[in-house]
Amino acid sequence: MKKFLLLSLATLLGAAAPAQTVRTFLTRPDRSELFAEQSETVEFSDRRSGRAHCIVVDPRQRYQRLDGFGFALTGGSAQHLAAMSAPARRALLEELFDPERGIGISCIRLTLGASDLNSFVFSYDDMPAGGEDFPLAHFSLAQDLRDVVPVMREILEIAPDIQVLSSPWSAPAWMKTNGDVRGGQLREACYGVYADYFVRYVEAMRDRGIEIDAVTVQNEPLNSRNTPSMYWFANQQAAFVRDHLGPKFRDAGLSTKIVVFDHNCDRPDYALAVYNDPEAAKYIAGAAFHHYRGDLSAMSYVHEARPDKEIYFTEQMTTERPGQPRIDIAQAVERLVIGITRNWSRNVVLWNLAADPDNDPHTDNGGCSMCQGAVTIDGDRTERNLAYWVVAHASKFVRPGSVRIASTEPADRSIVLDEDEQRPGVFRANVAERSGVAPNVAFRTPDGHIVLVVANDSWSRRSISIQYNGRFAELPLEPGAAATFVWDA
């Protein structure tokens, strides 16, 4: 990423400027405040106070457009939501998805069939052992109609423009080399019918009022240990998109985007290998990543190699022990909001929206027994967990269509003016090769606001010094805290 320097002479000019007020939304590590708006506001001033290096926010330097922030609505999540009383469910969904009354989740990831967070495995075209159904005569959304579809339709009443992405964990067992829901590969003879299966799913959801904005070809194509799961090599995924899925989406008139990979940051080569097939690449919008392995910088490597393709972040489990007196908000915000968006992702989707106090349901033999929901649901009683507060720090104000803009990173060079000790009124430029500012990321929103998300990952109280258009604001941030600062652009 390009480094930038901005040297301000505002302290010397003294020109009057209209007041700009910074609103602060704070999470303290002791949980005394959780994404709470602070009563005290700070205004930008022409005069800089203190000697701390500034986070220089520069809206002239623009990066990727944001689709939003959210969670996976797994079958298990939908099951718990559907079981709530109608008033309790509505209140919770408004809190989750309404940006005015709640935190404004703007992205949802659905599972195309069962995931490991269902109580049992199913596909939309299950057949008895030895059976096949190439015409897809038995295709049915029956299981999703019990929970996922009605919950999604209620969400759409609250957030009609929410982005919806879907991912399969496995093809139907009869299409696979091992005839099993776990592991195995797609039979080459079934590439065509599996592409038809995707088309049928997108059309069936659309018929029920749910537009699927994008699909990934496979969740974790290099992991065969989940139940369900299915592995693909990069050349196979390229052939499937090139010869089957891409043409069938085109012929069906579907605008649903095709996204490849959908796995960890330790394998940036996978997406690039798929893109290396030019006929496949013309159908592909971008690549999706998880962060259970590797470094988030892998997303930037892929962006640098193929800036014509988008980067998506589609999964990360984010948990804490129930009843903990402290919340590890700074580390989580630094990695999952700041780190992901600074590495070019258009979205942040965490795993998963809801579970019960025992982290159920999940499948046996490879299902995740530790996957805590952002919300814990026990009947009509609910608790908000770490992942909820992490997403809240971005989702409420960084609305779809926002653009990431430049802001000083901890490793960036910093230049400041200081008054000469011996000659008052004479100023000298001081250069620090490393600014050492707190981890942060900045956005400009469609409604004309600047949003700066900051995490104090240090052991000391920091003064967060912000420079914007040559003016300054100083805001305190205690150790382990995270804050979202919002002001008019």
N, C-alpha and C positions, 0 to 999 in steps of 0.2 A: 504494500500500500504506500502511496506517495506520502512523504513527510511534508509538513508545511510549517512556515514561520509567519508570525504576524506580530509586527512591532507597533505598539500603540503609543501615540503621542498625546492621547487624550488628557493626561495629567497636566500637560503644558498649555493646552488650548483654552480650557475653561468655558467652552461654548455651551449654551443652554440646550438641553434636549428634553423631550417629553419623558415623563416618568414611565418606567417599565417595572411592573411588580412581579416578583417570583413567588409562585405558590409551591409549597413543599408537602409531599406525601411521604411519610416516614414509617419504616419498620425498624423497631429496636430489637436487639438480640434477646432482651429479657422478656419479650412479648408484651411489654406494657403498652405499646402502640403497634398496631398491625395495619400497615398501609393507611395511616391516619393523617388527614389533612391538618397541618399545623396552624394554630390561630395567628401566630406571628408571621408576617410576610416581610420580604426584603426587596428593596428597590435598587435597580442599577444606578450607579453613580459615576460621575466623571472622574472621581478620585479613587485611586487604588489604595487599599489599606493592607498593611502587613507585607511580608517578604516571600510568601509562598508562591510557587509557580502556578500559573493560571491554566485552567482548562479553557483553551481558546475554541469557541464554537463558531464555525464559519459556514453559513448556509449557502455560500457561493460554490462550495465544493460538494457535489451531490453524487451519491452512489446508488444502491438498489432501491427499487420501490418495494414497499412492504404489503403483503397480503394480510398479515395479522398474526395473532397469538391464540393458542388454545390447547385442546386436549383430544385424545382418542375417545370417542363414544363407543366403547366395546359393547358386545352383547351383555356382558355382566353389568356394566354401568347402566345400560338401558333397562335391564331387568330390575335393578334396585329402584331406579327412578319410576318405572311403571307401577311398582308395588306401593309407592307412597300414596297418601290421600291426595285428591286433586288439588285442594288449596295449598298443601305443603309443597307439592311438586311445583306448582306454578310459582310460588314465592321463591323457591330455590332456583328455578330456571331463569326468572327475572333477575335475580341477584347475579347469576353467572353470565347471562348473555345481554342484558340491557346496559348500554354504556352510561346512561344517565343514573339509573337506580342501582346499578351493580358494577361489575368489573369489565363487562363488555367483551367477553370472549368472541373472537371473530373468525376462528378456524376450527373445523372439526375433522377428525380422521375417523372414517368408518371402516369396519372390517368387511371385506367382500367374502361372505361366508363366515365360518367360525374362526376365532383366534384362540390362543391359549388362555384367554380370560373369559371363555364361555364355560358353562357347566358341563357341556358335552360337545362333541365335534359333529358338524353337519356341513354340507354344501347345498347349493341350490338345485342339484340334480343327483341325488344319491340313488344308487342301484344295488340290488342284492349281489352277492358274490358271483362273479362270472358274467354279470349283466353289463350291457353297454347301452348308450342312448345318444348316438351321433346326431339325430334330428333335434335333440333337446326337448323331446315331447313331454318330459316330466319336470322341466325347469319350473321352479316355484320359489317365491320369496316367503313362503309360509312361516318360517321361524322368525324372520325379521318383522313380519307383520304383527307378531305378538308383543314386541317391545321396541326395537330400533326405529321402525317406521313411525309409530305413533309418537314416540318421544321426539324424533326429528321434526315431525310436523308441528309439534308444540313449540319447539325451539324456533322454527321458521316464522311462527306468528310473532315472536319477540324480535328476532334478528333475521329478517327476510333476505338480506344480502350476504349471509354468512358463507364463507368459502368451505366447500365440502370435498375432501379427498378420500378415496377408498383404496384399500390394499388387501390382496388375498394372502392368506397363510398357506393355502394349498389348493390345487385343483381337486375336483372330485376324484376319489380313490380309483375309480375305473379308468381314468385317463392316465394313470401313473405306472411307471415301470415296475414298482413293487406292490401295486394294488393296495397300498396302505395310506392312511392319512398322515403318517409321520415319515419324513425322509422321502427318498426316491425322487425321480425326475418325471417330467412330462414326456409321455411317449411321443415320438416324432409324428406318428400317425394321428395324434390328437392335437397338433398345433392349430389346425384350422378350426376344429370344434371348440377348443378352449378360447380362441379369439371370438367365436360366436357367443360363447358363454359371457364374456365381458360385455359384448354389445347388448345381449339380452338383459343383463343386470342394469346397465346404464339406462336403457329404455324403460325397464320395469320401475326403477326408482323415479324416473321422470314422470311416468304415468301416475305416480302417487305424490307428485308435487315436490320431489326432491331432485334438484339438479346436481349431478356429480361433476364438479369442475375439473377434477384430475383423477387419474388412477395410477398407482404404481404397479409395475408388472408382477412384483413379488416382494413380500416382506422378507427381509433377511435371506437372500438367495444363497448365502454361504453358511447357513446354520440349519442342520438337519436334526437338531436335538429337541426342538419344540414339538408339542402335539397341539395342532397340526403344523407341518412344515413341508418344504419342497425346495430342493436346491437346483440352481441354474448356473452354468458357466457363462461368461460374458458373451462368447460367440453364439451361444444358444439363445440368449436373450435378444441379441441383435437380429438373429434370423427370425425369431418369433415376431418381433416388431416390424421388421422389413417386409416379410412375406405374408403376414397374416393380420396382426392386430392393427397396424397402421392403415393398410388398405381397407380393412373391414370397417374401421371407424370412419374413414373417408367416404366409403360407399354408403354407409348408413346416415351420412350427414351429421355426425356427432362432432361437437366442438370440444368435447372432453379431452384434456391434455393427457399425454402419455409421459410418465416419469419413470426412469430406470434406476437400478441399483437398490436403494432403500435399505442400506446396511451401514456398517461402521466406518469411521474415519481412518481406519488403518489400511483401507484399500481404495485410494483415489484412482488407481489404475483401472478398476472395473468400469467405471463410467466412461473414462477416456477410451477404453477398448471398444465399448459399444458405439461411441460416437465415431470411431475410426471407420466404421462401415457407413459410407455417405448415404446409401439408400435407406438404411435404418435411421440415421441421424435426422433426416428431413421430417420424420414423424415425431421426433422426441422434443419435448419442451425443456427437459433438464434432468437432473439427478437429485435423489434424496439421500439424506445421511442420518445415522444414529451416532451416539457417542458413548458406547460401552467399551470401545477400544480406539486407539489412535489419538491423534491430536486434531482439534478443530481447524487448524490451519490447512488440513487436507482439502477443505472446501474451497479455500482461496487458491490452492494449487490448481484445482479443477477449473475454477473460474478463470484463472490466468491463462490456462491452456485453451479453454473454450469459452470466451466471454459471450459468445452468441447463445449459450445455453444457461438456463436458470439453475440456481441452487435452492434446495428445499431442506428443511430440517423436520423430520417426521416422527421421531421417537426418542425419548429419554425417560427412564424411570427416575423419579425424584422423591425420596422417602425420608421419614423421620420416625423415631420411636414415639408412640402415643404417650401423652402426658409429660413430655420433656419440658422443663422450665425455660429452656433457651431454644431459640430458633436460629439455624445456621443460614441466615438470609443473605449475608454478604457474599459468601462463597458461591451460593446457588445462583444469585442474580449475576454475579461476575461471569460465571460459566454459561448460563442458559439464556440470558438476555443479552449481555454485553458481548461475550465471546462468540455466540452463534451469529448475531447480526453483523458484527465486525468482520466476519468471514463470509459475507455476501449472501447469507440465506434470506429468502423472501418471507419466511415464516418461522415460527417456533411452535411446534406441536409436541406436548409432553404426554407421557404414558402413566396413568390414564385418568379419565374424569372421575369415576366413583367406584368404590368397593365397600364391603361391609367391615365391621371391626376385625374380622379374621382374614381380611384381604381375599375373600371369596367373591364370586366363584372363580375357579380355574380348572383346567383339564388335568387329569392324571398323567403321569409319565411324560413330563416335560412342560407342564403348565407352571406359570409363575406364582409361587406361594408367598412372595414378599412384595408383590406389586400393590402398594398402597394407592388409593385414589387421591386425587386432589381434594375430594370431599369424601368423608366417611359417612355412609348412610346406614342408620339402624332404625328401621321403621320410618317414622316421620322425624326422628332426631338426626341432626347432622353436625359434623365437625369439619373445620377447614384445616387442611394440612399444609406443609411447606410448599408443595407445588402450586397450590392455589395462590399463595401470597407472591410467589415468584412471578407468575403470569400476570397477576394484578398490577404489578409495578410497570408493565408495559401495555397491557391490553386496553386499559381504560382510556388512555390518551393517545397511544400510537395506533391510530385507526387505519383501516385499509386505505391504501393510496398515499400514506405517509412515505417520505423519502429519507433514508439515512443521509446525514450530512457530516462534514468533517468536525472532529473535536480532538484535542490533544490526547495522545496515549501516554502511558507511563514511560515508555521507551523513547518517545519523541524528544528532539532537541527543543530547548526553551530559551527565549531571549527576553530579557526584561531591562527596563531602565531604572537605575538607582542614582540617587543624588551623591555627588562626590563628597567624601567625608571632609575634605579640607576646604572645598570651595562650594559653599551653598549656592544653589541655583544652577550649578553645572551638573549635567547628567551624563552618565556613562552606560554603555550597553554591556550587560553581563550575559554570558552564554553558559548554559548548562547542557552538556551532551545528553543528559537523561532528565526529563522533566520531573519524574517521580510523582506525578499527579495520581489521584485515585482512579481505578478502572472505571470507565464510563463509555457511553455511546449516546449520540444525539440524533434527533429526527426533526424534520419540519412536517407538520401535519396539513391535511387539505384545508382545514378551517383556519390556518394562519397562526399556529402556535409552534413554539420550539419546546421540545421535550428532551430533557437530559436525565438519563438514568445513571446513578452513581452508586458504587459499592465501596465501603471502607473495609478493605480486607486486612488492615493493619491492626496492631495492638495499641495504637494511640489515637486520641481524639484529633480529628483533622479539621482544618478550615478549608472548605471547598471554595476555591477562588475561581470565579467564572469571568471570562472576558468575552463580550459579545458586541460586535460593531464598535469597538473601542471604548466600551463602558464596562464597569466592574460590579460584581456582587460577591459578597462573602457569606458563606453559609456553613455552620458547624455540622459535623457528622461524627458521632461517637464510634468507637471501635466495634466492628461486627455489624454495623447498621447498613441499611440500603435506603436510598431516597430517589424519588422522582421529582424533578424540578420542572415547572411549566411556566412559560411566559409568552406574551404576544410577540410575534415576529416583527 
